[in-house]
Every structure is written in structure tokens, then in C-alpha cells.
Amino acid sequence: MRQPGPVLEAAPAALVFSADDLEHRQRSRQTWWWIAGLLAAVLVSLPMAIGLGPVSIEPGAVVGILKSQWWDDPALASWSASDESIVLLLRVPRVLLGAAVGAGLALAGVALQALTRNILAEPYLLGVTSGASTLSAASILFGATAGIGSASLATSAFAGALIAGIGVYLLARVGNEMTSTRLVLAGVSVGYVLHALTSLLIFASDDPNAGRSVLFWTLGSLAQATGQSVLITWVVVLGTLALLVYWSRPLDALAIGDGTAQTLGISPAKLRAAVMIVTALCVGALVASSGGIGFVGLVIPHVARLCVGSTHRKLLPVAALLGALFLVWADVLARTALAPQELPLGIVTALLGAPLLFVLVRRLNSAQ
């Protein structure tokens, strides 16, 4: 008579297991929908963004110009030679570089917020952007790396970013340990010192035009995009994405706390060092190709968390796609708002990112 008892007792456990499994599948399916939708939005945005600017070109003409590079049919050409030159030589490299830089800055923001457990962390936190700005200012104002040739500015920016990253690493590392607090303080200190040094270089220069060039470059621009810079930047960003996804589970543990990471056999100091080096290299390459662009690495990771949660395996690709989409359209606004004059991209991202940050702050306060 008591045989039905165990069956009745086991039933709720089975139902709970099925509910948990179903919820996990629904979340995974939701993440894939977000990735597919954002990827489609990026692919649709690319030809639209290529066609927008001081000289507008219809999206159909843009697609036709791009197709003509693989299937040459002059009889179908309905565009002028100048439109073709604008699309292929100016707009395509610029838009592709903008997508790469936006994705890379978002990835760097996600990584730094996990390393420091600080919701306000972004690529500027490491002082890497300030280091790149300092050496690039020296190159523009005083020809510090003129012997390198046409790549002197990008080389100076990348070298400055690496030097700043190494400096932050050495300051934050005491013995064999590197805590999130020391990393934040070291990055802020190095950033302030280098920012002051950049201002001193601008003040010491006698050429006002060179000073304006430095100011415009430090605020960010995609105007110098080339095929080579696009290729290098995309390789760096995709490599960074692959490494961060590989470290996604350790980053999940580290975001909770050092104690949790150590319990799972993860060395917080070694993980911070590895992720910081990769992030510094990525940000250095981004700044070398586009200058200093703020707010992307700060705001986009929070928006991505609202979409798919905080698990890094889901968060990283969604943040990368959101960053690419955001910066592509921010650049469109930068080159069309005051056409034919171009706005620095950093100003546009700040104007667009600040309202988003205000909304996130209000949501955070209401949640607490």
C-alpha cells in the first residue's frame, strides 16, 4: 500500500529538474536570437552607413559598387566614377574600421569591469589611451618618430599604449599579487600623469594647427582608415574575442570575488595579468587606428547585460555586436551632423552615451 509514496515524492524533483532545464534552454535560445538579430542589424547597417555622408549615395548603388568588385558588368553600372571612388577608397574602410573599433572597445570594457569588479571601468581606466595620446602628440608636434615613415603616428600610438600598460602592470603588482583596487589606482594615476604630459606638449608647441590636429585625434576619428588598418584591427579584435571567450568561466568566477576564483582553482593574479595584457594590446591597436573614443567601453557592456545577463560566454559576443552597431552609426552622425565639417567621434559617443548612462544609473538605483 505504501509503494506509490516514493513515486509521489520523486515527482516534484523531476518537475523541478525539467523546469530548470527548460529555463536554461530558453535563455540559451534568447541569447542566440540576440546574436542573430544584432548580426543582421550590423550587416544591414554597413551598406546604409557607407552611403551616408556629405555626398549621399543610394544603398542600391553601394551594393552594386561592391558587387562589381567580384562580378564586373559595366553595362549594369548606374553610378559615377566619383561615387565609386568615394565608396571604395573612403567609406568602406571607414565603416569597417568603425565596426571593429566599436566591437573592440566593448570587449575591453567587459573585460575590465570583470577584472576590477567596478561597473565604471572602461579602457581609459588602464591609462592605455592616455599613453597612446602622449606619444602620438609627440609625433605630430615634434616629429618624434618621423623616421618610421607614413606609419609613424600609428606606431607611436601603439608604442605609447604598450608603455602605459606595462607601467600600470608594474605599479599594480606587489610581490606576486595584483588586486583590483591596486589596478584601478595604478591605471588612474598613470592616466592622469600622461594626460597632463600631453597637455604640456600641446602648450609647448608653437604650431596652432598641429595642436588642433592633436586635439582632434585624441577625441577620436575614423578619417584615416585604410585597408591595412582595417585588416590589422579586425585581426586584433577577433583574437581578443577568442581569448576572452576562452577565459569566460574564469572571468565569471573573478567577477564574483577572488575567494570564489581561488576555490575553483583559478589564480586571480595570473588571470588579471593575462587579461590585462591582452586588453592593453587590443586597446593600443584601437587607439592607434582611431584615436581616443570614450563611453563605448563604459556603456555598451551594461546594455549587453540587460539583454543577456552577466555570463561572459553570452555577454562577450553580444557586447561586441552592440559596440560595432553603436560606433558605425555614431560615425555616420559625426560626418553628417555639421557637413561638410566633421565632428570628432569622441564628442558624438559622449553625447549619445551620456543619456544611456543616466538611464542605467536610474535603473540601478531603482533596483537597489
C-alpha positions in Angstrom: 0.0 0.0 0.0 3.0 2.3 0.5 4.6 1.7 -2.9 3.0 4.8 -4.6 4.7 7.0 -1.9 8.2 7.1 -3.4 6.8 7.8 -6.8 4.8 10.8 -5.5 7.9 12.1 -3.6 10.1 11.8 -6.6 7.7 13.6 -8.9 8.3 17.1 -7.7 12.1 16.7 -8.0 11.7 15.6 -11.6 9.4 18.5 -12.3 11.9 21.0 -10.8 14.7 19.5 -12.9 12.6 19.8 -16.1 11.7 23.4 -15.2 15.4 24.3 -14.6 16.4 22.6 -17.8 13.7 24.3 -19.8 14.7 27.7 -18.3 18.3 27.2 -19.3 17.3 26.2 -22.9 15.1 29.3 -23.1 17.9 31.6 -22.0 20.3 30.0 -24.5 17.7 30.4 -27.3 17.2 34.0 -26.3 21.0 34.6 -26.5 21.1 33.1 -30.0 18.2 35.3 -31.0 20.0 38.4 -29.7 23.2 37.4 -31.6 21.4 36.7 -34.8 19.3 39.9 -34.6 22.3 42.1 -33.9 24.4 40.4 -36.6 21.6 41.1 -39.1 21.4 44.7 -37.9 25.1 45.2 -38.4 25.1 43.6 -41.9 22.1 45.8 -42.9 23.7 48.9 -41.4 27.0 48.6 -43.2 25.8 49.5 -46.8 23.4 52.1 -45.3 26.3 53.7 -43.4 28.6 53.6 -46.5 26.0 55.6 -48.4 25.6 58.3 -45.9 27.8 61.3 -45.7 28.4 64.8 -47.2 27.9 63.1 -50.5 24.9 60.7 -50.2 24.9 57.5 -52.3 21.9 55.2 -52.6 22.2 51.9 -50.8 21.4 50.1 -54.1 24.3 51.9 -55.7 26.5 51.0 -52.8 25.6 47.3 -53.1 26.1 47.5 -56.9 29.6 49.1 -56.5 30.6 46.4 -54.0 29.2 43.6 -56.2 31.1 45.0 -59.2 34.4 44.2 -57.5 33.6 40.5 -57.9 31.2 40.4 -60.9 32.3 43.0 -63.3 29.5 44.1 -65.6 29.9 47.6 -66.9 26.5 47.5 -68.7 24.7 47.4 -65.3 26.7 50.3 -63.8 24.4 53.2 -62.8 26.8 55.2 -60.7 29.5 57.7 -61.5 33.3 57.1 -61.1 33.4 59.6 -58.3 30.7 57.7 -56.3 32.7 54.5 -56.8 35.9 56.2 -55.6 34.1 57.6 -52.5 32.7 54.2 -51.7 35.8 52.0 -52.2 38.5 54.4 -51.1 36.8 56.3 -48.3 33.6 54.9 -46.9 34.2 51.1 -46.9 37.5 51.3 -44.9 35.9 53.8 -42.6 32.8 51.9 -41.8 34.6 48.6 -41.4 37.1 50.2 -39.1 34.3 51.7 -37.1 32.7 48.3 -36.6 36.0 46.8 -35.5 36.8 49.6 -33.1 33.3 49.6 -31.5 33.5 45.8 -31.0 37.0 46.0 -29.5 36.2 48.8 -27.1 33.1 47.0 -25.9 35.1 43.8 -25.3 37.7 45.8 -23.4 35.0 47.3 -21.2 33.5 43.9 -20.4 37.0 42.5 -19.5 38.0 45.5 -17.3 34.7 45.5 -15.5 35.2 41.9 -14.6 38.8 42.3 -13.6 38.2 45.3 -11.3 34.6 44.4 -10.2 33.9 48.1 -11.0 30.9 49.0 -13.0 32.5 52.3 -14.1 35.6 50.6 -15.5 36.4 51.2 -19.2 39.5 51.2 -21.5 40.6 54.7 -20.2 41.0 53.1 -16.7 44.3 51.4 -17.6 45.8 54.7 -18.8 46.4 52.9 -22.2 44.6 55.6 -24.1 46.5 58.4 -22.4 49.8 56.7 -23.2 48.9 56.4 -26.9 47.8 60.0 -26.9 51.1 61.2 -25.4 53.4 59.6 -27.9 51.1 60.4 -30.8 51.1 64.1 -29.7 54.9 64.0 -29.6 55.0 62.5 -33.1 52.6 65.2 -34.5 54.0 68.2 -32.7 57.8 67.4 -32.7 58.3 64.6 -35.3 59.5 62.2 -32.6 59.0 59.2 -34.8 59.3 60.8 -38.2 62.0 58.3 -39.3 59.5 55.5 -39.3 57.6 56.9 -42.3 53.9 57.1 -43.0 53.1 54.7 -40.2 54.8 57.0 -37.6 51.5 58.1 -35.9 50.0 54.6 -35.6 53.4 53.2 -34.4 53.7 56.0 -31.8 50.2 55.4 -30.5 50.7 51.7 -30.2 54.1 52.0 -28.5 52.6 54.6 -26.1 49.7 52.2 -25.2 52.1 49.4 -24.5 54.4 51.5 -22.4 51.4 52.7 -20.3 50.1 49.2 -20.0 53.4 47.9 -18.7 53.7 50.8 -16.3 50.2 50.1 -14.9 51.1 46.4 -14.6 54.3 47.1 -12.7 52.7 49.6 -10.3 49.7 47.3 -9.6 51.8 44.2 -9.0 53.2 43.9 -5.5 55.1 40.7 -5.0 53.2 38.1 -6.8 49.7 39.6 -6.3 47.7 42.2 -8.2 44.4 43.2 -6.6 41.5 45.0 -8.4 41.9 48.1 -6.1 45.6 48.5 -7.0 44.9 48.0 -10.6 42.3 50.8 -10.6 44.5 53.2 -8.6 47.6 52.5 -10.8 45.6 53.0 -14.0 44.0 56.3 -12.8 47.4 57.6 -11.6 49.2 56.7 -14.9 46.3 58.2 -16.9 46.4 61.5 -15.1 50.1 61.9 -15.4 50.1 61.1 -19.2 47.1 63.3 -19.8 49.0 66.2 -18.1 52.1 65.4 -20.2 50.0 65.5 -23.4 48.6 68.9 -22.5 52.1 70.1 -21.7 53.3 69.0 -25.2 50.4 70.9 -26.8 51.2 74.0 -24.8 54.9 73.8 -25.6 54.2 73.7 -29.4 54.4 76.8 -31.5 52.2 75.5 -34.3 48.5 76.0 -33.5 47.4 73.8 -36.5 49.4 70.9 -35.1 47.8 71.5 -31.7 44.3 71.3 -33.3 45.4 68.1 -35.1 46.4 66.5 -31.8 43.2 67.6 -30.1 41.0 66.2 -32.9 43.0 62.9 -32.9 42.8 62.5 -29.2 39.0 62.9 -29.4 38.8 60.1 -32.0 38.3 59.9 -35.8 38.0 57.3 -38.4 39.0 59.6 -41.3 42.5 58.0 -41.6 41.1 54.5 -42.2 42.9 52.4 -44.8 42.6 48.8 -45.9 45.7 47.8 -43.9 44.5 49.4 -40.7 41.1 47.7 -41.1 42.7 44.3 -41.6 45.1 44.7 -38.6 42.3 46.0 -36.3 39.9 43.2 -37.2 42.6 40.5 -36.6 43.3 42.1 -33.2 39.7 42.3 -32.2 38.8 38.8 -33.3 41.8 37.4 -31.5 40.8 39.3 -28.3 37.3 38.0 -28.6 38.5 34.4 -29.0 40.8 34.7 -25.9 38.2 36.3 -23.7 35.6 33.7 -24.6 38.1 31.0 -23.8 38.5 32.7 -20.4 34.8 33.3 -19.9 34.3 30.9 -17.0 37.3 32.2 -15.0 36.1 35.7 -15.6 32.6 34.7 -14.2 34.3 33.5 -11.1 36.6 36.5 -10.8 33.6 38.9 -11.2 32.1 37.3 -8.1 35.3 37.6 -6.0 38.8 36.4 -5.6 37.8 33.9 -3.0 35.4 32.2 -5.3 38.0 32.1 -8.1 40.6 30.6 -5.8 38.1 28.0 -4.6 37.7 26.9 -8.2 41.5 26.6 -8.7 41.9 29.9 -10.5 44.8 32.3 -9.7 43.3 35.8 -9.7 46.7 37.5 -10.0 47.7 35.4 -13.1 44.3 35.8 -14.7 44.3 39.6 -14.1 47.8 39.8 -15.6 46.9 37.8 -18.7 43.6 39.6 -19.4 45.1 43.0 -18.7 47.9 42.4 -21.2 45.5 41.2 -23.9 43.2 44.1 -23.2 46.1 46.6 -23.3 47.3 45.2 -26.7 43.7 45.4 -28.1 43.1 49.0 -26.9 46.5 50.0 -28.1 45.7 48.8 -31.6 42.3 50.5 -31.5 43.7 53.9 -30.4 46.5 53.6 -32.9 43.9 53.4 -35.7 41.2 55.7 -34.5 42.4 57.8 -31.6 40.7 58.1 -28.2 37.0 57.3 -28.2 35.2 57.3 -24.9 31.9 55.9 -23.5 31.7 52.9 -25.8 33.6 50.6 -23.4 31.7 52.1 -20.4 28.0 52.0 -21.6 27.8 49.1 -24.1 28.7 46.3 -21.6 25.8 47.5 -19.3 23.4 47.5 -22.2 24.5 44.0 -23.2 24.0 42.8 -19.6 20.4 44.0 -19.8 19.9 41.9 -22.9 21.5 38.5 -22.0 22.7 38.7 -18.4 26.2 38.7 -16.9 27.5 35.3 -18.1 30.6 36.2 -20.1 30.2 33.5 -22.7 26.9 35.1 -23.7 27.9 38.7 -22.8 31.0 39.0 -24.9 29.6 38.4 -28.4 26.5 40.4 -27.7 28.6 43.3 -26.4 30.9 43.2 -29.4 28.0 43.4 -31.9 26.3 46.2 -29.9 29.6 48.1 -29.9 30.1 47.7 -33.6 26.5 48.8 -34.3 26.7 51.8 -32.0 30.0 53.1 -33.4 29.0 52.7 -37.0 26.0 54.9 -36.5 27.9 57.3 -34.3 30.4 57.8 -37.1 27.6 58.5 -39.5 26.3 61.2 -37.2 29.8 62.6 -36.8 30.3 63.1 -40.6 26.7 64.3 -41.4 25.6 66.5 -38.4 27.7 69.5 -39.5 28.6 68.5 -43.0 30.9 69.2 -44.7 32.7 69.8 -41.4 33.3 66.6 -39.4 32.8 66.3 -35.7 35.3 64.4 -33.5 33.9 60.9 -32.9 34.6 61.1 -29.2 32.2 64.0 -28.8 29.4 62.1 -30.6 29.9 59.0 -28.5 29.8 61.1 -25.3 26.6 62.9 -26.4 25.0 59.6 -27.2 26.4 57.6 -24.4 25.8 60.0 -21.5 21.9 59.7 -21.8 22.2 55.9 -21.9 24.4 56.1 -18.7 21.8 58.3 -17.0 19.1 55.7 -17.8 21.3 52.9 -16.5 22.0 54.8 -13.2 18.3 55.3 -12.6 17.7 51.6 -13.3 20.5 50.7 -10.9 19.1 53.0 -8.1 15.5 51.6 -8.6 16.8 48.0 -8.4 18.6 48.8 -5.1 
